[in-house]
Amino acid sequence: MSRKNCRRHENKLLWVVVVAVSSIIVVLVLLAVFVVWIVLRPTKPQFTLQDATIFNLNVTAPNVISIVLQITVVARNPNSKIGIYYDGMDTSANYRSQQITYVTQIPPVYQGHKCFNVWSP
């Protein structure tokens, strides 16, 4: 066998090893993600609008609306093993693509598992 054929086989063998190792790593990562998902069973938090009160509705021109509005939102975390950290939220009300309230910030908060949070911006 010539030296050229030997190198070709070495390159082919190296390629097979690289593909095999890469495939094994991908399968192990996917298996780990699947096991974590099975153990934790993550679900989305649930939000409910509990109350909405309009204090001041002002229509100064045909296309200009301003309003003072207070809403109460309840956030429920249905996960039994996962807590949620809200990094902070900006809230505002829009009507037909026009912002009708000022932006109100809700501060960062941690919500434990199986907990409720009530926000009234």
DSSP file (Angstrom, degrees, kcal/mol; ACC not computed):
  #  RESIDUE AA STRUCTURE BP1 BP2  ACC     N-H-->O    O-->H-N    N-H-->O    O-->H-N    TCO  KAPPA ALPHA  PHI   PSI    X-CA   Y-CA   Z-CA
    1    1 A M              0   0    0      0, 0.0     2,-0.0     0, 0.0     0, 0.0   0.000 360.0 360.0 360.0 135.1    0.0    0.0    0.0
    2    2 A S     >  -     0   0    0      1,-0.1     4,-1.6     4,-0.0     3,-0.1  -0.313 360.0-113.6 -78.2 163.8    1.4    3.4   -0.9
    3    3 A R  H  > S+     0   0    0      1,-0.2     4,-1.9     2,-0.2     5,-0.2   0.831 115.2  59.2 -65.7 -32.7    1.9    6.1    1.6
    4    4 A K  H  > S+     0   0    0      1,-0.2     4,-1.7     2,-0.2    -1,-0.2   0.909 105.6  47.7 -64.2 -43.5   -0.8    8.2   -0.2
    5    5 A N  H  > S+     0   0    0      1,-0.2     4,-1.9     2,-0.2    -1,-0.2   0.852 108.6  55.9 -66.1 -34.1   -3.5    5.6    0.4
    6    6 A C  H  X S+     0   0    0     -4,-1.6     4,-2.0     1,-0.2    -1,-0.2   0.908 107.1  48.3 -65.4 -42.5   -2.4    5.3    4.0
    7    7 A R  H  X S+     0   0    0     -4,-1.9     4,-2.6     2,-0.2    -1,-0.2   0.879 107.9  55.5 -65.4 -37.8   -3.0    9.0    4.7
    8    8 A R  H  X S+     0   0    0     -4,-1.7     4,-2.1     1,-0.2    -1,-0.2   0.907 109.5  46.6 -61.5 -42.2   -6.4    8.8    3.0
    9    9 A H  H  X S+     0   0    0     -4,-1.9     4,-2.6     2,-0.2    -1,-0.2   0.874 110.8  52.3 -68.3 -37.2   -7.4    6.1    5.4
   10   10 A E  H  X S+     0   0    0     -4,-2.0     4,-2.6     2,-0.2    -2,-0.2   0.919 110.9  47.4 -63.6 -42.9   -6.0    8.0    8.4
   11   11 A N  H  X S+     0   0    0     -4,-2.6     4,-2.4     2,-0.2    -2,-0.2   0.896 112.9  48.9 -64.3 -40.7   -8.1   11.1    7.3
   12   12 A K  H  X S+     0   0    0     -4,-2.1     4,-2.2     2,-0.2    -2,-0.2   0.911 112.1  48.5 -65.0 -42.5  -11.2    9.0    6.8
   13   13 A L  H  X S+     0   0    0     -4,-2.6     4,-2.3     2,-0.2    -2,-0.2   0.910 111.2  50.2 -64.7 -42.3  -10.7    7.4   10.2
   14   14 A L  H  X S+     0   0    0     -4,-2.6     4,-2.5     1,-0.2    -2,-0.2   0.912 110.3  50.5 -61.0 -43.3  -10.2   10.8   11.9
   15   15 A W  H  X S+     0   0    0     -4,-2.4     4,-2.4     1,-0.2    -2,-0.2   0.899 109.9  49.9 -62.3 -42.5  -13.3   12.1   10.2
   16   16 A V  H  X S+     0   0    0     -4,-2.2     4,-2.4     2,-0.2    -1,-0.2   0.905 111.4  49.0 -63.7 -41.9  -15.3    9.1   11.5
   17   17 A V  H  X S+     0   0    0     -4,-2.3     4,-2.7     2,-0.2     5,-0.2   0.920 111.4  49.1 -64.6 -44.3  -14.0    9.6   15.0
   18   18 A V  H  X S+     0   0    0     -4,-2.5     4,-2.5     1,-0.2    -2,-0.2   0.925 113.6  46.1 -62.2 -45.3  -14.9   13.3   15.0
   19   19 A V  H  X S+     0   0    0     -4,-2.4     4,-2.4     2,-0.2    -1,-0.2   0.908 113.7  49.2 -64.5 -42.1  -18.4   12.7   13.7
   20   20 A A  H  X S+     0   0    0     -4,-2.4     4,-2.3    -5,-0.2    -2,-0.2   0.929 113.0  45.7 -64.2 -45.8  -18.9    9.9   16.3
   21   21 A V  H  X S+     0   0    0     -4,-2.7     4,-2.3     2,-0.2    -2,-0.2   0.915 113.5  49.9 -64.7 -42.7  -17.7   11.9   19.2
   22   22 A S  H  X S+     0   0    0     -4,-2.5     4,-2.4    -5,-0.2    -1,-0.2   0.914 111.0  49.4 -61.5 -43.0  -19.8   14.9   18.1
   23   23 A S  H  X S+     0   0    0     -4,-2.4     4,-2.4     1,-0.2    -1,-0.2   0.904 110.3  50.3 -63.0 -42.0  -22.9   12.7   17.8
   24   24 A I  H  X S+     0   0    0     -4,-2.3     4,-2.3     2,-0.2    -1,-0.2   0.904 110.7  49.5 -63.6 -41.4  -22.3   11.3   21.2
   25   25 A I  H  X S+     0   0    0     -4,-2.3     4,-2.4     2,-0.2    -2,-0.2   0.924 111.4  48.7 -63.9 -44.8  -22.0   14.7   22.8
   26   26 A V  H  X S+     0   0    0     -4,-2.4     4,-2.5     1,-0.2     5,-0.2   0.921 112.0  49.0 -61.1 -44.6  -25.2   16.0   21.1
   27   27 A V  H  X S+     0   0    0     -4,-2.4     4,-2.2     1,-0.2    -1,-0.2   0.900 111.4  49.6 -63.2 -41.1  -27.1   12.9   22.3
   28   28 A L  H  X S+     0   0    0     -4,-2.3     4,-2.3     2,-0.2    -1,-0.2   0.896 111.3  48.7 -66.1 -40.3  -25.8   13.3   25.9
   29   29 A V  H  X S+     0   0    0     -4,-2.4     4,-2.4     2,-0.2    -2,-0.2   0.931 112.8  47.7 -64.5 -45.1  -26.8   17.0   25.9
   30   30 A L  H  X S+     0   0    0     -4,-2.5     4,-2.2     1,-0.2    -2,-0.2   0.885 111.5  51.2 -63.1 -38.2  -30.3   16.3   24.6
   31   31 A L  H  X S+     0   0    0     -4,-2.2     4,-2.4    -5,-0.2    -1,-0.2   0.901 109.5  49.9 -64.7 -41.2  -30.7   13.5   27.1
   32   32 A A  H  X S+     0   0    0     -4,-2.3     4,-2.4     2,-0.2    -2,-0.2   0.917 111.2  48.8 -64.1 -43.3  -29.7   15.8   30.0
   33   33 A V  H  X S+     0   0    0     -4,-2.4     4,-2.4     1,-0.2    -2,-0.2   0.910 111.8  49.9 -61.7 -42.4  -32.2   18.4   28.8
   34   34 A F  H  X S+     0   0    0     -4,-2.2     4,-2.5     2,-0.2    -2,-0.2   0.908 110.4  49.1 -63.6 -43.0  -34.9   15.8   28.5
   35   35 A V  H  X S+     0   0    0     -4,-2.4     4,-2.4     2,-0.2    -2,-0.2   0.919 111.6  49.1 -64.3 -43.6  -34.2   14.5   32.1
   36   36 A V  H  X S+     0   0    0     -4,-2.4     4,-2.6     1,-0.2     5,-0.3   0.918 112.1  49.1 -61.3 -42.9  -34.3   18.0   33.5
   37   37 A W  H  X S+     0   0    0     -4,-2.4     4,-2.4     1,-0.2    -2,-0.2   0.907 111.1  49.5 -63.4 -41.8  -37.6   18.7   31.8
   38   38 A I  H  < S+     0   0    0     -4,-2.5    -1,-0.2     1,-0.2    -2,-0.2   0.903 115.0  44.2 -63.8 -41.4  -39.1   15.4   33.0
   39   39 A V  H  < S+     0   0    0     -4,-2.4    -2,-0.2    -5,-0.2    -1,-0.2   0.923 123.5  33.0 -71.6 -44.4  -38.0   16.1   36.6
   40   40 A L  H  < S-     0   0    0     -4,-2.6    41,-0.3    -5,-0.2    40,-0.3   0.800  80.8-158.8 -86.6 -29.8  -39.0   19.8   36.8
   41   41 A R     <  -     0   0    0     -4,-2.4    39,-0.2    -5,-0.3    -3,-0.1   0.952  19.5-152.5  48.4  62.3  -42.1   19.8   34.5
   42   42 A P        -     0   0    0      0, 0.0     2,-0.3     0, 0.0    -1,-0.1  -0.391  18.0-179.1 -68.7 139.3  -42.0   23.6   33.8
   43   43 A T        -     0   0    0     -2,-0.1    36,-0.2     0, 0.0     0, 0.0  -0.920  32.0 -95.2-131.9 160.6  -45.2   25.4   33.0
   44   44 A K        -     0   0    0     -2,-0.3     2,-0.1     1,-0.1     0, 0.0  -0.411  42.1-107.1 -74.0 147.8  -46.0   29.0   32.1
   45   45 A P        -     0   0    0      0, 0.0     2,-0.4     0, 0.0    32,-0.2  -0.382  32.4-128.1 -69.4 156.9  -47.1   31.4   34.8
   46   46 A Q  E     -A   76   0A   0     30,-2.7    30,-3.1    -2,-0.1     2,-0.4  -0.919  18.8-162.4-112.6 133.1  -50.8   32.4   34.8
   47   47 A F  E     -A   75   0A   0     -2,-0.4     2,-0.4    28,-0.2    28,-0.2  -0.936   6.0-173.5-116.5 136.2  -51.9   36.0   34.8
   48   48 A T  E     -A   74   0A   0     26,-2.4    26,-2.9    -2,-0.4     2,-0.8  -0.996  24.2-134.5-131.7 130.6  -55.5   37.2   35.7
   49   49 A L  E     +A   73   0A   0     -2,-0.4    24,-0.2    24,-0.2     3,-0.1  -0.758  29.5 174.9 -80.9 111.3  -56.9   40.7   35.5
   50   50 A Q  E     +     0   0A   0     22,-2.8     2,-0.3    -2,-0.8    -1,-0.2   0.841  58.5   0.9 -90.6 -36.5  -58.7   41.0   38.8
   51   51 A D  E     -A   72   0A   0     21,-1.4    21,-2.8     2,-0.0     2,-0.4  -0.996  50.7-169.7-154.9 145.5  -59.9   44.6   38.8
   52   52 A A  E     -A   71   0A   0     -2,-0.3     2,-0.4    19,-0.2    19,-0.2  -0.975  10.5-176.5-139.2 126.2  -59.8   47.7   36.6
   53   53 A T  E     -A   70   0A   0     17,-3.0    17,-2.8    -2,-0.4     2,-0.6  -0.987  14.1-152.9-127.3 128.2  -60.8   51.1   37.8
   54   54 A I  E     +A   69   0A   0     -2,-0.4    15,-0.2    15,-0.2     3,-0.1  -0.894  17.9 171.5 -99.9 119.7  -61.0   54.3   35.7
   55   55 A F  E     +     0   0A   0     13,-2.9     2,-0.4    -2,-0.6    14,-0.2   0.797  69.5  13.7 -95.3 -34.8  -60.5   57.4   37.8
   56   56 A N  E     -A   68   0A   0     12,-1.2    12,-2.4     2,-0.0     2,-0.5  -0.936  57.8-173.2-150.1 118.3  -60.2   60.1   35.1
   57   57 A L  E     -A   67   0A   0     -2,-0.4     2,-0.5    10,-0.2    10,-0.2  -0.967  14.0-175.8-113.8 122.2  -61.0   59.8   31.4
   58   58 A N  E     -A   66   0A   0      8,-3.3     8,-2.8    -2,-0.5     2,-0.6  -0.968  16.2-179.9-127.9 120.0  -60.0   62.9   29.4
   59   59 A V  E     +A   65   0A   0     -2,-0.5     6,-0.2     6,-0.2    -2,-0.0  -0.901  12.6 164.1-116.5  99.2  -60.7   63.5   25.7
   60   60 A T  E     +     0   0A   0      4,-0.8    -1,-0.1    -2,-0.6     5,-0.1   0.754  68.4   9.9 -89.5 -26.1  -59.2   66.9   24.9
   61   61 A A  E >  S-A   64   0A   0      3,-1.0     3,-1.3     1,-0.0    -1,-0.1  -0.914  90.0 -92.6-144.1 167.8  -59.2   66.6   21.1
   62   62 A P  T 3  S+     0   0    0      0, 0.0    -1,-0.0     0, 0.0     3,-0.0   0.816 125.2  28.5 -56.7 -31.1  -60.7   64.1   18.7
   63   63 A N  T 3  S+     0   0    0      1,-0.0     2,-0.5    -4,-0.0    -4,-0.0   0.247 104.2  87.3-115.0  13.7  -57.6   62.0   18.6
   64   64 A V  E <   +A   61   0A   0     -3,-1.3    -3,-1.0     2,-0.0    -4,-0.8  -0.956  48.0 170.7-121.0 119.7  -56.1   62.6   22.0
   65   65 A I  E     +A   59   0A   0     -2,-0.5     2,-0.3    -6,-0.2    -6,-0.2  -0.983   6.0 179.8-126.2 135.4  -57.2   60.5   25.0
   66   66 A S  E     +A   58   0A   0     -8,-2.8    -8,-3.3    -2,-0.4     2,-0.3  -0.979   7.9 179.0-132.2 152.5  -55.7   60.4   28.5
   67   67 A I  E     -A   57   0A   0     33,-1.5     2,-0.6    -2,-0.3    35,-0.3  -0.997  29.4-140.5-151.3 146.8  -56.8   58.3   31.4
   68   68 A V  E     +A   56   0A   0    -12,-2.4   -13,-2.9    -2,-0.3   -12,-1.2  -0.972  39.1 171.6-109.2 117.5  -56.0   57.6   35.0
   69   69 A L  E     -A   54   0A   0     -2,-0.6     2,-0.5   -15,-0.2   -15,-0.2  -0.977  23.1-164.5-133.5 134.9  -56.4   53.8   35.4
   70   70 A Q  E     -A   53   0A   0    -17,-2.8   -17,-3.0    -2,-0.4     2,-0.3  -0.987  14.5-178.6-121.1 128.0  -55.6   51.4   38.2
   71   71 A I  E     -A   52   0A   0     -2,-0.5     2,-0.5   -19,-0.2   -19,-0.2  -0.869  18.6-146.2-120.3 156.0  -55.6   47.7   37.5
   72   72 A T  E     -A   51   0A   0    -21,-2.8   -22,-2.8    -2,-0.3   -21,-1.4  -0.986  18.0-173.5-122.8 121.2  -55.0   44.7   39.7
   73   73 A V  E     -AB  49 119A   0     46,-3.0    46,-2.8    -2,-0.5     2,-0.5  -0.943  10.8-153.8-117.4 133.4  -53.2   41.7   38.2
   74   74 A V  E     -AB  48 118A   0    -26,-2.9   -26,-2.4    -2,-0.4     2,-0.5  -0.931   7.8-162.5-107.3 126.2  -52.7   38.4   39.9
   75   75 A A  E     -AB  47 117A   0     42,-3.1    42,-2.4    -2,-0.5     2,-0.5  -0.935   6.1-167.1-109.0 128.2  -49.7   36.3   38.8
   76   76 A R  E     -AB  46 116A   0    -30,-3.1   -30,-2.7    -2,-0.5    40,-0.2  -0.957  12.6-153.7-118.4 130.8  -49.8   32.6   39.8
   77   77 A N        -     0   0    0     38,-2.5    37,-0.9    -2,-0.5    38,-0.3  -0.891  10.5-175.6-101.2 105.9  -46.8   30.3   39.5
   78   78 A P        +     0   0    0      0, 0.0     2,-0.2     0, 0.0    -1,-0.1   0.544  47.2 112.0 -80.6  -4.9  -48.2   26.8   39.1
   79   79 A N        -     0   0    0    -36,-0.2    35,-1.1     3,-0.2    36,-0.1  -0.457  52.5-160.2 -72.3 137.0  -44.7   25.1   39.2
   80   80 A S  S    S+     0   0    0    -40,-0.3    -1,-0.1   -39,-0.2    33,-0.1   0.622  90.1  25.4 -90.9 -13.6  -44.0   23.0   42.2
   81   81 A K  S    S+     0   0    0    -41,-0.3     2,-0.4   -40,-0.1    -1,-0.1   0.391 109.2  74.3-128.5   0.9  -40.2   23.0   41.9
   82   82 A I        -     0   0    0    -42,-0.1    32,-0.3   -41,-0.1     2,-0.2  -0.970  56.0-159.2-126.3 130.0  -39.4   26.2   40.0
   83   83 A G        -     0   0    0     -2,-0.4     2,-0.4    30,-0.1    29,-0.2  -0.667  16.1-136.3 -96.7 160.8  -39.4   29.8   41.2
   84   84 A I  E     -C  111   0B   0     27,-2.9    27,-3.6    -2,-0.2     2,-0.6  -0.967   6.7-156.3-122.3 133.3  -39.7   32.8   38.8
   85   85 A Y  E     -C  110   0B   0     -2,-0.4     2,-0.6    25,-0.2    25,-0.2  -0.944   8.7-154.7-107.9 116.8  -37.6   36.0   39.0
   86   86 A Y  E     -C  109   0B   0     23,-3.1    23,-1.8    -2,-0.6     3,-0.1  -0.826   4.0-154.6 -91.2 121.3  -39.3   38.9   37.3
   87   87 A D        -     0   0    0     -2,-0.6     2,-0.1     1,-0.3    -1,-0.1   0.502  60.9 -69.5 -74.2  -4.9  -36.5   41.3   36.3
   88   88 A G        -     0   0    0     19,-0.3     2,-0.4    21,-0.1    -1,-0.3  -0.248  51.7-132.7 120.9 147.5  -38.9   44.3   36.4
   89   89 A M  E     -D  106   0C   0     17,-2.1    17,-3.3    -2,-0.1     2,-0.5  -0.974   1.3-145.3-135.4 146.9  -41.8   45.2   34.1
   90   90 A D  E     -D  105   0C   0     -2,-0.4     2,-0.4    15,-0.2    15,-0.2  -0.948  23.6-169.0-107.4 130.2  -43.1   48.2   32.3
   91   91 A T  E     +D  104   0C   0     13,-3.1    13,-3.0    -2,-0.5     2,-0.3  -0.934  16.1 150.5-122.7 144.6  -46.9   48.6   32.1
   92   92 A S        -     0   0    0     -2,-0.4     2,-0.4    11,-0.2    11,-0.1  -0.965  37.5-117.8-159.8 160.6  -49.1   50.9   30.1
   93   93 A A        -     0   0    0     -2,-0.3     7,-2.7     9,-0.2     8,-1.0  -0.880  26.2-168.0-107.0 138.3  -52.5   50.9   28.5
   94   94 A N  E     -E   99   0D   0     -2,-0.4     2,-0.4     5,-0.3     5,-0.2  -0.949   8.6-167.1-124.0 144.4  -53.0   51.3   24.8
   95   95 A Y  E >  S-E   98   0D   0      3,-2.9     3,-1.1    -2,-0.4   -30,-0.1  -0.964  78.8 -18.6-133.0 117.3  -56.2   51.9   22.8
   96   96 A R  T 3  S-     0   0    0     -2,-0.4    -1,-0.1     1,-0.3     3,-0.1   0.925 128.8 -50.8  50.7  51.4  -56.1   51.5   19.0
   97   97 A S  T 3  S+     0   0    0      1,-0.2     2,-0.5    -3,-0.0    -1,-0.3   0.628 116.4 115.8  64.6  17.4  -52.3   51.7   19.0
   98   98 A Q  E <   -E   95   0D   0     -3,-1.1    -3,-2.9   -34,-0.0     2,-0.4  -0.971  67.8-128.0-116.7 126.7  -52.3   54.9   21.0
   99   99 A Q  E     +E   94   0D   0     -2,-0.5    -5,-0.3    -5,-0.2   -34,-0.2  -0.578  28.5 177.0 -72.7 125.5  -50.8   54.9   24.4
  100  100 A I        +     0   0    0     -7,-2.7   -33,-1.5    -2,-0.4     2,-0.3   0.454  60.0  44.7-112.9  -3.5  -53.4   56.4   26.9
  101  101 A T  S    S-     0   0    0     -8,-1.0   -33,-0.1   -35,-0.2     2,-0.1  -0.919  87.5 -99.1-132.0 162.6  -51.5   56.0   30.2
  102  102 A Y        -     0   0    0     -2,-0.3     2,-0.4   -35,-0.3    -9,-0.2  -0.396  48.4 -95.0 -72.3 158.0  -48.0   56.7   31.4
  103  103 A V        -     0   0    0    -11,-0.1     2,-0.4    -2,-0.1   -11,-0.2  -0.636  42.1-163.5 -75.7 128.1  -45.6   53.9   31.6
  104  104 A T  E     -D   91   0C   0    -13,-3.0   -13,-3.1    -2,-0.4     2,-0.4  -0.948   9.0-139.7-115.3 134.2  -45.5   52.5   35.2
  105  105 A Q  E     -D   90   0C   0     -2,-0.4   -15,-0.2   -15,-0.2   -17,-0.0  -0.774   4.0-154.1 -97.7 136.2  -42.7   50.3   36.4
  106  106 A I  E     -D   89   0C   0    -17,-3.3   -17,-2.1    -2,-0.4     3,-0.1  -0.936  29.6-121.3-102.5 126.1  -43.2   47.2   38.5
  107  107 A P        -     0   0    0      0, 0.0   -19,-0.3     0, 0.0   -21,-0.1  -0.148  37.3 -80.3 -67.3 162.3  -40.0   46.5   40.6
  108  108 A P        +     0   0    0      0, 0.0     2,-0.3     0, 0.0   -21,-0.2  -0.319  57.4 175.3 -60.4 142.4  -38.1   43.3   40.3
  109  109 A V  E     -C   86   0B   0    -23,-1.8   -23,-3.1    -3,-0.1     2,-0.5  -0.996  28.3-133.6-151.1 148.3  -39.6   40.5   42.4
  110  110 A Y  E     -C   85   0B   0     -2,-0.3     2,-0.6   -25,-0.2   -25,-0.2  -0.893  16.9-159.6-103.5 133.9  -39.1   36.8   43.0
  111  111 A Q  E     -C   84   0B   0    -27,-3.6   -27,-2.9    -2,-0.5     3,-0.1  -0.955  13.1-144.6-116.0 115.1  -42.1   34.5   43.0
  112  112 A G    >   -     0   0    0     -2,-0.6     3,-1.1   -29,-0.2   -35,-0.2  -0.071  37.9 -70.2 -70.3 175.3  -41.7   31.2   44.8
  113  113 A H  T 3  S+     0   0    0      1,-0.3   -33,-0.2   -33,-0.1    -1,-0.2  -0.448 117.9   7.4 -72.3 141.4  -43.2   27.9   43.6
  114  114 A K  T 3  S+     0   0    0    -35,-1.1     2,-0.3   -37,-0.9    -1,-0.3   0.827 104.0 133.9  57.9  36.9  -47.0   27.6   44.0
  115  115 A C    <   -     0   0    0     -3,-1.1   -38,-2.5   -38,-0.3     2,-0.4  -0.748  48.6-139.3-115.2 161.8  -47.2   31.3   45.0
  116  116 A F  E     -B   76   0A   0     -2,-0.3     2,-0.4   -40,-0.2   -40,-0.2  -0.927  10.8-165.8-115.5 143.1  -49.4   34.2   44.0
  117  117 A N  E     -B   75   0A   0    -42,-2.4   -42,-3.1    -2,-0.4     2,-0.5  -0.990   6.3-156.4-124.0 139.2  -48.3   37.8   43.5
  118  118 A V  E     -B   74   0A   0     -2,-0.4     2,-0.4   -44,-0.2   -44,-0.2  -0.973  11.3-174.6-117.7 124.2  -50.7   40.8   43.3
  119  119 A W  E     -B   73   0A   0    -46,-2.8   -46,-3.0    -2,-0.5   -13,-0.0  -0.950  12.1-176.7-119.2 138.2  -49.7   43.9   41.4
  120  120 A S              0   0    0     -2,-0.4   -48,-0.2   -48,-0.2    -2,-0.0  -0.648 360.0 360.0-131.2  76.3  -51.7   47.1   41.3
  121  121 A P              0   0    0      0, 0.0   -49,-0.1     0, 0.0   -52,-0.1   0.506 360.0 360.0 -74.6 360.0  -49.9   49.6   39.0
